[in-house]
Amino acid sequence: MAKTIIIKPIITEKAETLSEGLGQYSFVVDKRANKVEIRKAIKELYSVNVASVNTMLMPGKAKNRSTRSGLLKGRVSSYKKAIVTLEDGENIDFFGDI
């Protein structure tokens, strides 16, 4: 159940600065999931205590790409993003296996 709610973590420079400074981690989640379900899924997957969950719907965007054959037009689909704040002293190590 938790693996269907949490799709993947977001690992960008901005997300890394949030995790180092404020203890906030970003995830792409299922669009139908609510904050309570996201909190339970994070607790189940990573065994950490969650202080708060903020969610937002990221809109889809139109993208253009130039190729030899011409301009290709496409679309990036929209997704739901959750920013999870952990309790003090807790952290999630995404790169522990490497």
C-alpha positions in Angstrom: 0.0 0.0 0.0 2.8 2.4 0.9 4.7 1.7 -2.3 1.6 2.7 -4.4 1.2 6.0 -2.5 4.9 7.1 -2.6 6.0 7.0 -6.2 9.6 8.3 -5.9 11.7 10.9 -3.9 12.6 14.2 -5.6 16.4 14.6 -5.6 17.3 18.1 -6.8 19.5 20.8 -5.4 16.6 22.6 -3.8 15.3 19.4 -2.2 18.7 18.6 -0.8 19.1 22.1 0.8 15.6 21.6 2.3 16.6 18.2 3.7 19.9 19.4 5.1 18.7 22.7 6.6 15.1 22.1 7.7 14.6 18.3 7.7 12.1 18.4 4.9 12.0 15.7 2.2 10.1 15.9 -1.2 8.3 13.0 -2.8 6.2 12.5 -5.9 3.0 10.9 -4.6 -0.2 9.5 -6.0 -2.7 12.2 -7.0 -5.5 10.6 -5.0 -3.5 10.3 -1.8 -4.3 12.6 1.1 -2.0 13.9 3.8 -2.9 11.2 6.4 -2.2 8.4 3.9 1.1 10.0 2.9 2.1 10.3 6.6 1.4 6.6 7.2 3.2 5.6 4.1 6.4 7.5 5.0 6.3 6.1 8.5 5.9 2.6 7.1 8.6 2.8 4.4 11.3 4.7 6.2 10.5 4.1 9.9 10.6 7.8 10.9 8.2 10.1 12.7 6.5 12.8 10.5 5.8 16.2 12.0 3.8 17.6 9.0 3.0 17.1 5.4 2.4 19.8 2.8 1.0 18.8 -0.6 0.8 20.6 -3.9 -0.4 19.8 -7.5 2.4 20.6 -10.0 0.8 21.5 -13.4 1.7 19.8 -16.6 3.8 21.8 -19.1 4.2 21.9 -22.8 7.8 21.2 -24.0 9.4 21.7 -27.4 12.5 19.9 -28.7 14.5 20.6 -31.8 15.7 17.7 -33.8 17.0 17.2 -37.3 13.6 16.4 -38.6 12.1 19.5 -37.1 10.4 20.7 -34.0 8.8 18.0 -31.8 6.1 19.2 -29.4 5.2 17.2 -26.3 3.7 17.5 -22.9 5.0 16.7 -19.4 2.1 15.3 -17.3 1.1 16.9 -14.0 1.9 15.3 -10.6 1.3 15.7 -6.9 4.3 16.7 -4.8 4.5 16.2 -1.0 7.0 17.9 1.2 7.3 16.0 4.5 8.8 17.6 7.6 10.3 15.1 10.0 10.6 15.3 13.8 13.8 16.8 15.2 16.8 14.3 15.0 15.2 12.1 12.3 16.5 11.8 8.8 16.1 9.7 5.7 19.2 8.4 3.9 18.4 7.8 0.2 22.0 7.0 -0.7 22.9 4.6 2.2 23.2 1.5 -0.1 25.7 3.2 -2.6 
